[in-house]
């Protein structure tokens, strides 16, 4: 009686999507009696959904064996497929391949047509996607979707449409691809899919939308994923992805404390089952720390992201730049830029590449990469990426002493960033607008832009940016710079107050080595031999 009652409670909890209770009761029933294949399969799914993946794989192997004993080839192949997919996601590729191969052999020897034949097309399609063959991937996913339709299998039908959408996007057929992604989501929001497939579709679509910078669609589906997860608080694999994606959206919109709260929860939650979200969670945490000026914490989080399989770039290179170690930043970003050849992944590296090359005075290289970024942005047609590309081009023009043309690019960038509510990036662009205006002699507009940016940096807690804009507000551009760059003028202004190189480095968030180089350049350009002489020259010529 005890086992019957426990089993009933487990079945009821599973139907109610109370996954932790389902796992607890079904596990207890499994110890008390022999579960049939269906109940054992429910236990395997519940284990997966609460992040007990090592338990899940062992249970699914038992499910597979039970269906074999019943001569139920279709269900045996299906359980082998899902076991293989779980193992793949855990990074156990050899075992995963073995179980997928077993499922294929079972279906190959099976004389009847079945939905599982379509299910086994999914890993083949994913492999083609990874290899960059979008056309071959589309054909496989399309076959899978048709088989799903024939057998009225909503899970298979939706996975096929999801894959087709991703394959079309890989072929740069963005509008067709996103239409199919939206169609796949209809099955999710209509509650037509099993929970595992629903979670896979949610996460894959949001990730794809963010890759192509379709931020409005990404936000809409992130909100939907959040509601779906909130209704099932025991979820681990999808809740981790959900929190990371929400954190990205919150960070973009300037809600940094909320973003940090979400990402910290994701870091804690995902480590129990080590899904791909773990590395992404630590990377997002590192980015927030970097922008707030908590550099030691940022470095630690970047190392954690690397440990969990997520490259720490380009964030780590930007951290080195912020610390004033331009040489290390340059080496790191060049290495990753050489390594990444696909255009969409390159679009995430190129903005940092341009920024670092400008800091290194590699103006021609920066110009070439800003142009490449602009081409990718035009190809994707995404407002956010167009804005970042326009700003990169404007920064290059400003560095090449073309403030008028730069200002047009910066205004275009700012307008697009405001449309997508990217507050931090908007403020960064306003600083550059201010610099362009100052170089054009329009000090009033420059000051207004600096003050507007400062207000946003204060609200966000973006300490390094706040320090930079404050230093710009304190001084006006002299009529004659005597050949000094804007950064050298900054250093001269602080040097003239009697501060040491160490003090200057601390105030500007750069290294002492960088300050030494700037001071040497200043002495050379002003044709003086000492700091005291440079200070006297600056006051004599109204440079400070």
N, C-alpha and C positions, 0 to 999 in steps of 0.2 A: 504493500500500500504506500509506504514511504516513497519508493522509487517512482510509482505511478503518479503520485501527487507532485513530486519534484519535476518529473518530465512534463506534466501539464503546465506547471508554472514556467518552465523553460520555453515551451512552445508559445505560451501566451506572451511572454516577455519579448520573444523574437518577433511575433506579429506586431507588437506595439513599438518595435524599434528601440527597446530598452536593452541595448547590446550588452552592457556589463552584467545586468541581471540574467539575460539569456545565457551568457557564458557561464555564470556561476551555477545556475540551476541545471543546465544541460551537462556541465562537467560533473556535477554531483550525481546526476542520473547515470552518466556514463560509468561512474565508479560502482554504482549499485546494481546495474543491469546491463544487458547488451543492447545498445542503441541500434535501431535500423539505419539504413543508409541515408534516408532523408533527414532524420534527426541529427545524425553525425555530420551531415553536410551543413546543417544550420549551425552546429557548434563550430565548425571550421570557419564559417563566414563571420560569426560573432567574434571569434578569436582575432580574425584579421581586422575587423572594424574597431576593436579596442586596442590595437597595436601589439597584440601577442603573436607576432609573426612566426617565431620559432615553434610555438605550440600549434599554430595554424597549419604549418606545412606538414607536421606529423599527423595531424587529424585528417587533412585532405588526402594524404597517402592511404590512410585507412578507408576513407570514403571510396577512393578509387578501387581498392581491393574488394570491397563489398560489392560494388557494381559489377566487377569482373566475375565474382562468384555467382551473381544473379544472371550472368550472360547479357547484361544491359550495356552493350557496347557504346551506345551514344553517351550515356551518363558517365561511363568510365572514362571515355575520351574527354568529356567536358571537365571532369574533376582533374584529370592529368593536365589539361590546358591551364586551368586556373592555378594549379600548384606550380607549373612552370613559370607563369607570369609573376607570381609572388616571389619566387626565387630570383628571377631576373631583376626585379625591383630592389631586392636586397643585395644585388651585386654578385650573387652566386650563379654566374652565367653557365658554367659547365653543367651543374645539376638542372638548371632551368632548361637548357637545351635538351638534356636527356629526357625530361618529362614531356616537352613539346614533341620530341621525336617519337616518344611512345604513343602520344595521342594521334599523331599522323599515321603511324603504323596501324593502329586500331581502325581508324577510319578508312585507310587504304584497303584493308582486308574486308571492310564492311560492304555488303552488296547493295544496301539501300541508300537512297539519297537522304540526307539529314542536315539539320542546321549546323551541326558541329563541323561539317565540311567548310562552311563559311567562316566559322569562328577561327579555324586554323589558318585562314588567309590573313587575319589581322597581324600576327607577328611578322609574316612575310612583308606585308605592307609597311610596317614600322621599320623594318630593316632597309627597305628601299628609300624611305624618307631619310633615315640616318645617312645613307650613302649619297643623298642628293638627287635621286632619280624620281622627281615628282610625278612624271607621267606613268612610270611603271607602278608606283605606289597607288596612284589614283585608280588604275585598272584593277588592282587587287582589292582595294577597299570598295570599289563599285560592285565587283562581283559579290563580295561579302554582304553588302547592303541588299542586293537583289535576292540572295539566298535567304536573308532575314525576312524580307517581304514575303517570299514564297511560303516560308514555314511559320509566318506570323510571330516571329521571334523579335520582340521590340528591342531587346538588349543588342542583338547582333545587327539589326537594322540601324540602330543609332550609332553604334561603334563604327559601322561602315560609312555612314554619312559624316561623322566626325573626321575620320581619316581622309575622306574625299575632300573635305573643306581644307584640311591642313595641306594636302597635296597640291591643291589649286593655289593656295597662298604661296607655297614654295615655288610654284611656276610663275609667280608675280600676278596671278589672276585674283587680285585681292577681293574685289567686290563679289565675284562668284563664290569665292571661298568663304567669306564671312556670312554670306546668305545661307550656305549649307551649315555653318556652325550654329547660326540662329535656329535653323530647322532642327538640328540635333538637340538643342536646348529645350525645344517644345516638349519632347518626350520626358525630359527631366522634370520640368516644372509641372507637367501634367501627372506626375507620379506614376508613370507607366513602366519605369525601369527598376531593376533590382538595385539595392543600395550601393553595392560595389561599383557597378557600371555607372550609376548616377554620379558618384563621386569622381570617377575617372573622367567623365565627360565635363563636369564642372571645371575641374582643375586644368584639364588640357585646353579648354576653350579660353579660360582666363589667361593662361600662360601664352597662348598663341596671340591673343589680342594685345597683350603687353609687348610681345616681340615686334609686332608691326605698329606699335605706338597708337593703337586704336583705344585711346584712354577712356573715352565715353562709354564704349561697349564694355571695356574691361571693368569699369566702375559698376556698371549696371549688373553684370553677371557676378561681380564680387559681392555686391549686396545680396543677390539671390543666394549665392553659396553660403554667405554668413547666416542667412535666415535658415537655410537647410541644415547647417551644422548646429545652430542654436536649438533646433527642434530635436536634435539627437546629441546631447551633451557628452555621451560616452565616446564619440568618434575620435580617433587619433590620426590616421593617415591624412584624411581630408581636412580635419580641423587645423592641422599644422600648416598645410598649404593655404587654407583660408586666412589664417592669421597673418602670414607673410604677405599675401596679396593685399589684404586690407591695409597693412602697414605701409606698403608702397604707395597706395592711393592717398592715405592720410599724410604721408610725408610730402608728396607732391602738392597737396592742398594746404600745406603749412600747419598741419595739426601734429607737430612733432612730439609733444608729450604723449598723445594718444597713440601715435605710431610706435614710440618706444615701448609703451605698455604692451601693445599687441605683439611686438617682435620678441620681447622678453618672455612672454607666455609661450610663444612658438619655440624659442630656444629650449625652454624647460620641457615642453610637451613632446617635441619631436625626437629628443634623444632616446626615449624609451624604445623606439622602433627603428630609429635611424633612417627615415625615408629621405628622398632628395630635398625635402623642405628644410632639413636641418642646416645644411650648408648655406642655403639662401637666407635663412633666418639670421645666422651669425653675420653674414655679409651686410644685410640691411641694418643690423645693430651697429656694425662698424661704421657704416656710412653716416648714421645719425651722430655717433660719437665724434667722427671727424669734423662734421659741419659745426658741431658745438664747441670744437677746440679741445676735446678730451682725447688728446693724441695717444697717450699710453693705453687707454681703454680701447681706442679704435684699433691699434696695432694688435692687441690681444685678440679682439674679435675677428680681425682679418685672418689671423693664424688659425682660429677655430674654424672659420669658413673653409679654409684650405684643408684642414684635417678631415672635414666632412665631405670633401670632394668638390667644393665650389671654388673656382679660381678667385683669388683676392683682388684681381685686377678688373677695372682700372683704378679702383678705390685706393689700393695701397700705393700706387704711383702718385696719385694726387695727395696722399698723406705725406709722402716724402717731399713733394713740392711745397706743401704748406709748412713743413719743418725746415725749409730752406735748403734741402739736399737735392739740388737740381740735377746733379750728375746721376744719382741713383734713380731719380724719377725718370730721367731720360732713358737710361739703360733698360729699366723695367718696361716702360711703355713701348719702346722700340721692339723689344723681344716679343711682347704679346701681339703687337701689330703685324710683325712678320709671320707669326704663327697662325693668325686668323685670316682666312681668305674669303669666306662667304660674306656677301654684302650686308645682310641683315645683322649678323653678329658684329661685323666691323662698325656698324653705325653706333654701337654702344662703347666702342673704344676710341673712335676718331675725335669726339669732342675733347676728351682728356689729352689725346695726342697733340691736338692743335695748341691747347693751353700750355702744355709742357714745352713744346717746340718754341713757342713765343717767349717763354721765360728763358729758354736757352739761346735766344737770338737767332734761331734757325728759321728765318722769315720765309724763305722760299719753300722749304719743306712744309711749314705750317700752311702756306697758301695752297699748295697742291692738295693737302689732306682736307682742308676746308672745302675745296671745290668738289672733292670726291664725296664728302658728306652731303653737300648740297644736291648732288646727282642722285644719291640714294633717297634723300628726303623727297625729291620730286617724283621719283619712281613709286614710292610708297604713298605719297599724297597725304601724309599724316601731319596735322597742324603742329603738334609738339616738336616733331623732328625737324620740320621746316624752320621753326623758331630757333632751335639750337644751332642749326646749320647757318641761318642768317647771322646769328650772333658770332659764330666762329669766323665767318667771312668778315664781319664788321671789326672784330678784334684784330684780324690780320691787316685790314686797311688802316686801322688806327695806329698800329705798330709801324706801318709804312708811311706815316705822316700824311694820311689822306682823310682827315677828320670829317670833311663834308660828305664824302661817299660813305664813310663808316657810319655816320649818323643815320643815313637813310636805312641802312641794313639793321641798325640797332632798333630804330623805331618800328620796323616791320617785325622784328623778333619780339619786342615787348607787346605789341598788339596781339600776336598769336598766343603768347604765353598767358596773357590776361584772359583770352577766350577759354583756355583749358584750366584756368584758376591755379596756375603754377606759381605760387606767391614767392618762394625763395628765388627761383630762376628769374622771375620778373624783376625782383630787386637787384639781382646781380647785373641784369641788363641795364637797369636804370643807372647804376654806377658808371657803366661804360658810356651810356648816353651823356652823363654829366662830364666825363673826361673829354668826349668829342666836342661838346659845347664849349668847355673851357679852352680847348685848343683852337677853337674858332673865335675866341674872344668874348663869348657870351657867358659871362660869369654869373649873372642872375639866374639863368636857366640851369646852369651847372649846379649852383647851390641848391636850387629847388629839387633837382633830381637826387642829389646826395642826401638831402634831408628826408625825402620820401623813402629812399632805400634804407636809410638808417632806422626809420620807424619800424619797418618790416623786420630788419635784422634784430632789433631789440625785442620785438614780440616773439620771434622764433628762438632767441637765445643763440644766434649764430655769431659767437664771440669773435672769431678771426675776421669775418667780413665787417663786423661792427667796428673793430679796431681800425681796419683799413679805411672805411668810409669816414670815420671821425678824423683821421689824419688828413684826408682830402678836404674836409670841411674847414679845418683849422687854417689852412693856407690858401692863398690864391696863386694862380699860375703867374709867375713873373713875365713881364713883356719880353725879356730876353733870357732864355734858359742857358745861354753860353754852352750849348752842346750837350747839356745833361739830359738824361732820360727822365721820365716821370718818377721812376723808383729812385734814381740817384738824387733827384730834388727832394724826395721824401727823406732820404738818409741825411742829406745836407741840412735840412731844417731841424732835424733832431740833434745832429752833431753840433749845430750852432748853439744849442742850449747847454752844451758841456757834458752831455751824456757819453758814456763809454760805448764801445762796440757791443759789449754784452747787453747793456741797457737797450741799445737800438734794436738788437736782434730780438729781444723779448717783446718790445713794443710792436714790432712789425711782423712777429711770428715767422722769422727767418733765422738761419743759422749764423753764428759769428763769422764763419768762413765766408759766407755770402756778403755779410757786411764789410769784411776786410776787402773783398774784391770791389765792392761799390766805392768804398773810401779811396782806394787806390786809383780807380777810374776818375773820381771827382778831382783829386789832386792833379792828375795828369791833364784833364780837360781844362781846369782853371789855371794851370801852369803855376801852381804853388807847391811848397815843399812840406808844409805842416798843417795840422788840423786847425791850429789857431789862425794861420794865414787864410785857410779856406773859410773860416768863420768871418774873418774881417772882410774878405772879398764878397761874401754873400750879403753882408749888411751894407757894404758900400754900393753894391749894384742892385739893391732892393730885391734880392732873391728870397729873403725870408721875412 
